[in-house]
Amino acid sequence: MRQITTKLMSAAGVIALVACTGSGADAGAVNSAGSQAGEARSISEAEKQKGAEAHPQLLEEFGGAYSGPQVGYVVGVGQNIAVQSGLGNARSDFTVTLLNSPVNNAFAIPGGYVYLTRQLMALMNDEAEMAGVLGHEVGHVAARHSEKRQKAATRNSILGILGQIGSQVLLGDSSLGRIGQEIFGTGSQLLTLKYSRKQEYEADDLGIRYLASAGYDPQALSTMLYSLAAQSAIDARVAGRDARSTPEWASTHPDPARRVSRAASNANKLAQSGGVRNRDRFLQNLDGILYGDDPKQGVIEGSSFLHRDLKLKFTVPNGFSMQNGARAVSISGSGGQGQFTTGVYSGNMATYIDAAFKGLAGEGQSISYGDIQTTTVNGLPAAYAMARVDSSNGKVDVTVFAYEFSKSSAFHFATIAPAGSASVFSPMYQSINRLSASEAAAIRSRKVDIVTVQSGDTISNLSTRMAYDNYQLDRFLVLNRMDANDGLRVGQKVKIITY
């Protein structure tokens, strides 16, 4: 969460995220975009305009564009694979962006815009894997999947922060009433435009075809899917310990294990001699990239969120996870959902809370809340109010709990829980506090460090250099797509995470 504003935005009408669920039938190797990549329809002027309008919104929603030395490399590879789709005749027809996001994700939108997060790049082990993921995303656009899911995107879009959550509760739309998963659970960085299993397989097939036509090893997409499945598994184990929710790219794709074998099988049909992976070149360019949270946007450590610049911290209850977004921190668990964010503050807490409820209600709607109560939390003036509203799944309690950090700045939690269960968040409300100067100074960023295996090095001793206090070996193995029984050779390049 950066120094956030109350501006709500939605690019849902044009976004074609990789996030998806496993609905729909299986699909064969033949895809709806045609048997040849060049059969895809060219980018229209209308699509270019929509893409240009959505681009700055997406940059803000996903942490902004990354500014490290890796950018030019990613742009070059991305444009090279995108042009294989036939959507554009020149590499310059595509705008490829490396996003400063700690979330494992990649997506593309109509108009020639392709996106990859630095976190997902760090999980990759060679250039062909990166090209395969980007090709998969371009495949969604080439197959016009976003157009086929347009109606669902319009209905289910998340507007950032908590925009219009209240109206969705009040209107009782059955597709939006599943508050835990459909609204809060995914976080502000994940819109609910979801592809069917058939569409995912079609995009896999296209990505594999693009790899082959660009001269890469077409097996690269299957090995990347393997890494994603492994990352999903370790994140599921860590969940509740480092409060990090499962990476979107891995967890939202249907049956990752099945997709690995399916992609490998289809790649075999395109087997070619000389397909490249470009591992050394990739690792050389990856070296030094920021990993995990950017301290400028706040960091998640264990069950706590700490923001160095805003000098604040809070802790979520046991069993809850967090996802740090550009403008809010999303909080989810079986007992409720919520977000931590801010708004315009003029020194009047009652006005601030009222504005927060209005933001939740959405345009033309309202939420009737109870009396505003005042209190003090760890020396901070605070106030809160609660509303009981009807949802399609029964009555729920919506709470806004706000804190004054200065006469011109305030922050608040907005939470939702089953009626009578709002107290599940009480420890979190009471945990917010200011960071001391020493605590703020202690917050450090992590980075990917490419190291060369020396004589005597083992997986075990290299993993102890990982900048974590838990699951060091597991993280090392997943990061390098290795097995614990694998051997190392002198001169081999591996990835570790350091401060």
BAZA-459643 format. One record per residue (C-alpha): residue in one letter; x, y, z. Coordinates in steps of 0.2 Angstrom, whole numbers, plus 5000, padded with zeros to 4 digits. Example, Ala and Ser with C-alpha at 12.3 -4.5 7.8 and 13.67 -1.06 7.14 Angstrom:
A506249785039;S506849955036;
***
This chain:
M500050005000;R500850164994;Q500250345000;I498550304994;T497150404988;T495250384987;K495050384969;L494150234963;M494450154946;S493950004936;A494749944920;A493649784920;G492849814903;V494549784894;I495649684907;A496049504902;L496949444917;V497749274919;A496649244934;C495349104931;T494348974938;G494148794933;S492348794925;G491948734908;A492448584898;D494148514893;A494848564876;G495948484864;A497548544856;V496648644842;N496148814848;S494748934844;A496049064838;G496348954823;S497648824819;Q498948954814;A499449104825;G499349224810;E497549194809;A497249304823;R496349474819;S497349624820;I497249754834;S495849874830;E495850064833;A494550044846;E495549914855;K497050024855;Q496050164862;K495350064876;G497049994880;A497850164881;E496450214893;A496650064904;H498550064904;P498850204917;Q497450134928;L498349964928;L500050034932;E499350114948;E498349964953;F499849844951;G501149954960;G501750054945;A503050014932;Y504649934938;S506150044934;G507649914936;P508849874922;Q507749714918;V506449824909;G507249834892;Y507549644892;V505749604897;V505149724884;G506149644870;V505649464874;G503849514876;Q503749604860;N504649464851;I503349334857;A501849444855;V502149474837;Q502049284834;S500149304837;G499849394821;L498949534831;G500249664826;N501449664811;A502849754821;R503549734838;S503149914841;D501349874841;F501449794858;T501749884874;V502649764887;T502749824905;L503649744920;L502649784935;N503349824952;S502149704961;P502549564974;V501149464967;N501449314955;N500449374940;A500449414921;F499049474910;A498749554893;I497349674887;P496649714870;G497649844862;G499349764862;Y499649784881;V500649644890;Y501149644908;L502249534919;T502549564938;R504349564944;Q503849424957;L503349304943;M504849344933;A505949294948;L505049124949;M505649084931;N507248994927;D507549044909;E507049164895;A505949034886;E504849014902;M504549204902;A504149204884;G502949054887;V501949144900;L501849304890;G501349204875;H499949124885;E499349294890;V499349364872;G498449204867;H496949254878;V496849414868;A497149334851;A495749214855;R494649354860;H494249274877;S494049444885;E492649484873;K491749314878;R491949354896;Q491449544895;K489749524903;A490449434918;A491849564920;T490649704920;R489549624933;N490949564944;S492249694943;I493149754959;L493349944959;G494949944969;I494949994988;L493149934992;G492250024979;Q490349974978;I490549824990;G489049895000;S487949904985;Q488349724980;V487849664997;L486249764997;L485749714980;G486049534984;D486649484967;S486949304969;S488649314959;L489249454971;G488549394987;R489949274990;I490849414999;G492349315005;Q492949254988;E492149364975;I492549534983;F493749544997;G494649374996;T495549414980;G496249584985;S496249744975;Q497549684963;L496449544956;L494849574945;T493549444944;L493749414925;K493949234925;Y494249114910;S493448944908;R494548784908;K494348774889;Q494948954887;E496448924898;Y496948764888;E496648864872;A497849004878;D499148864883;D499048794866;L499348964858;G500749004870;I501648844865;R501348874847;Y502149054849;L503648984858;A503948864843;S503748994830;A504949114840;G506248974841;Y506048934859;D505948764867;P504048734867;Q504148634883;A504548794892;L502748834896;S502548664905;T504048684916;M503448854921;L501748784925;Y502748654936;S503548794945;L501948884948;A501148724955;A502648704967;Q502448884972;S500648864975;A500948714986;I502248804997;D501248954999;A499848855005;R500948775018;V501648945023;A499849025024;G499449085041;R501349105045;D501849245034;A500049295030;R500349285011;S498949225001;T499249094987;P499949174971;E498549224959;W499349144943;A499648974951;S498048954962;T496749024951;H497248914936;P496248754935;D497148594940;P498948654938;A499648474938;R498548424924;R499048574914;V500848534916;S500648364908;R499448424895;A500648564890;A502148444889;S501148324879;N500648464866;A502348534866;N503048364861;K501948374845;L502948534841;A504648454845;Q506048544835;S507948534835;G508748694842;G507348764852;V508248874865;R508048914883;N509249054886;R509549014904;D511149104906;R510549264898;F508949264908;L509849244925;Q511149374920;N509749494917;L508749444932;D510149474945;G509749604958;I507849624954;L506749674969;Y505949524977;G504349524988;D503649684995;D504349854991;P504649945007;K503950104999;Q502350014998;G502349925015;V502949745019;I502149595026;E503149505039;G502349355048;S500649415052;S501049595053;F501049735040;L502349875042;H502450035032;R504150125033;D503650285026;L501950305034;K502650235050;L501250125055;K501049935058;F499649815062;T499349625065;V498049515058;P497149375068;N497749195067;G497149115052;F496949275042;S498049315027;M498549485019;Q498849545001;N499749714999;G498949814985;A499449984977;R498050074987;A497549955001;V497949795010;S496649655008;I496349545023;S495449375021;G495049225032;S493649105035;G492949215048;G492849375038;Q493649485025;G494249665025;Q495449795019;F496549935027;T496550095017;T496350285019;G495350435013;V495250615013;Y495350685031;S494950855037;G495050825055;N493250765058;M493250585062;A491350575060;T491450645042;Y492850525038;I491850375044;D490250435035;A491250455018;A491950275021;F490250205022;K489650295007;G491150234997;L490650055002;A488850084997;G489250144980;E488350274969;G486550294972;Q486550174987;S486750195006;I487150095021;S486250135038;Y487550115051;G487450135070;D488150275082;I489950315080;Q490950265095;T492550355100;T494050275109;T495950275109;V497050145102;N498950145107;G498850335109;L497950355093;P496250445093;A495050315085;A493250295080;Y492150165073;A490350115068;M489549955062;A488049915050;R487049755049;V486549725031;D485749585021;S486749485008;S486249344997;N487049235010;G486249305025;K486549455037;V488249525038;D489149655049;V490049785040;T491249885051;V492350045048;F493650075061;A494650235059;Y496250305067;E496850485066;F498750495063;S498850685061;K497550825059;S497650795040;S497850605039;A496850455044;F496750275040;H495450145042;F494949965042;A493349915033;T492849735037;I491449615034;A490949465045;P489449355048;A488149445059;G488649435077;S490449385072;A491249555070;S492349535086;V493449415076;F494349575070;S494449655088;P496349605090;M496749685073;Y495849845077;Q496849855094;S498549815086;I498749965075;N500250075081;R501550195076;L503250125070;S504750185080;A506150265070;S507150105074;E505749995068;A505550095052;A507450095049;A507449905051;I506349865036;R507349805022;S507049755004;R507449584997;K508249544980;V508649404969;D510549364969;I511249254956;V512649154963;T513949034956;V514048864964;Q515848834971;S516748674976;G515948614992;D514248704990;T512648594992;I510848634991;S510748625010;N512048755013;L511548874999;S509748875006;T510348935023;R510749105014;M508949135009;A508349295018;Y506949205028;D506849135045;N505748985039;Y505548865024;Q507248915018;L507548745009;D505848735002;R505948914995;F507648884987;L507048724979;V505448804972;L506448954966;N507648854956;R506448714951;M507548584960;D507248424970;A508048394986;N509048254979;D509748354964;G511648374963;L512548534960;R514048564949;V515448684951;G515048844940;Q513148814940;K512148974942;V510748974955;K509549094963;I509549144981;I508549284990;T509549405000;Y509349575008;
***
